[in-house]
Amino acid sequence: MGNQPARIYFDNAATTSLDPVVLEAMMPYFTEKFGNPSSIYSYGRESRLAIENARKSVAKILHAHPAEIFFTSGGTESSNTAINAAIHDLGCRHIISSPLEHHATLHTVEHLVRKGEVTLSEVKLLPDGHVDLDDLERLLAGSTEKCLVTLMHANNEIGNMLDLHAVGNLCKKYNAIFHSDTVQTVGHFPFDLRNTPVHFITGAGHKFHGPKGVGILYVNENVQIQPYIHGGAQERNMRAGTENLYGIVGFAKALELATEGFEADSNYIKGLKIYMMEQVKQALPDVDFNGDPLGRSLYTVLSVSLPMTGKSEMILFNLDINNICVSGGSACTSGAMQGSHVIAAINNDPNRVTVRFSFSKYNTKEEIDFVVAKLKEMI
Ligand SMILES: Cc1ncc(COP(=O)(O)O)c(C=O)c1O
């Protein structure tokens, strides 16, 4: 093991570093190409063209139509827009969701339930944390109201992945609207939205080496929704406000790079995850993994469950002191040992602590060796 690197960043499910090539593509739009895309003169037209080219590129990669792609401020806004539209514009009165959703979905749904606008059914989970599809079908079949099914494609804390096609086909069978939070998978997996039975999906640039504060909402061409943010005519009247021009350019560039590198990067990162699993199993007593890490799972995320001892309780704190960045649960609970609603829903054992490691193409086995050695020392 060599010298300690300055900082080890194993929290790529929270956010990723900006790819320098993405920054380079964005730079002209911070400087000389500053026109408002709504202006009719040359500066404005140049900016408009950049946005529409970005939209075309994103649509092509996801196998969607450009008219189905809306740029937003990120995953949270996209999910809020989709869920509210399903209730207010598409006639859904019954939401079927799971307790493992990100707060962007969970709190939006809870808000609608509190206001008395919808009823909520939580789908059962299997012991490995996957959604019980038989229970989902029972809920859909038994509903007397039009349903919105909102289930995330990949869980940001434990990495479990949903079968989008299986869920989408069930939704089709029961005439339900299907929204999936795909923030952890857009930029990490190929999508073929032409052939995926889903009405809404979401994406956030900062999860795949793009900029923060920019995302997409895909709205299938067969559903007609009203604007969520009112004002100017931007985003074809769907999302008012002067566009995040450099963010949109950066989002498209990051998605292009992620798509080009998918084969090599995903294999490499998956290798890191498996290596980390092997190393922690060898180094630490009574270690376990949350979710289904070697099954239907994100190759970027490894959720490690450790027995609770005085030492493991302090683990995030001690890792931080050693310049190692990890999460206890999702990004919003970074630094806290408890408070993850996901871990509570799948494994409510007060005698275990969870550390989430999440990797990118910039991580190395040497970093894993260093972190595992530190963990061994700490526990
Ligand atoms: C699964 C999931 N959904 C939604 C979000 C929210 O995305 P954003 O931060 O772009 O609003 C995140 C990011 O933390 C996420 O991991």
The ligand as an SDF file (V2000), in Angstrom:
LIG
                    3D

 16 16  0  0  0  0  0  0  0  0999 V2000
  -32.5190    8.2180   -6.8390 C   0  0  0  0  0  0  0  0  0  0  0  0
  -32.4550    9.7000   -6.7900 C   0  0  0  0  0  0  0  0  0  0  0  0
  -33.5410   10.4150   -7.1180 N   0  0  0  0  0  0  0  0  0  0  0  0
  -33.5380   11.7540   -7.0990 C   0  0  0  0  0  0  0  0  0  0  0  0
  -32.4210   12.4590   -6.7290 C   0  0  0  0  0  0  0  0  0  0  0  0
  -32.4660   13.9510   -6.7050 C   0  0  0  0  0  0  0  0  0  0  0  0
  -31.8020   14.4890   -7.8010 O   0  0  0  0  0  0  0  0  0  0  0  0
  -31.3380   16.0400   -7.7970 P   0  0  0  0  0  0  0  0  0  0  0  0
  -30.3510   16.1710   -6.7150 O   0  0  0  0  0  0  0  0  0  0  0  0
  -30.7650   16.2290   -9.1780 O   0  0  0  0  0  0  0  0  0  0  0  0
  -32.5490   16.8570   -7.6030 O   0  0  0  0  0  0  0  0  0  0  0  0
  -31.2560   11.7530   -6.3630 C   0  0  0  0  0  0  0  0  0  0  0  0
  -30.0310   12.4850   -5.9350 C   0  0  0  0  0  0  0  0  0  0  0  0
  -29.6340   12.4670   -4.8130 O   0  0  0  0  0  0  0  0  0  0  0  0
  -31.2820   10.3450   -6.3890 C   0  0  0  0  0  0  0  0  0  0  0  0
  -30.2090    9.6340   -6.0440 O   0  0  0  0  0  0  0  0  0  0  0  0
  1  2  1  0
  2  3  1  0
  2 15  2  0
  3  4  2  0
  4  5  1  0
  5  6  1  0
  5 12  2  0
  6  7  1  0
  7  8  1  0
  8  9  2  0
  8 10  1  0
  8 11  1  0
 12 13  1  0
 12 15  1  0
 13 14  2  0
 15 16  1  0
M  END
$$$$
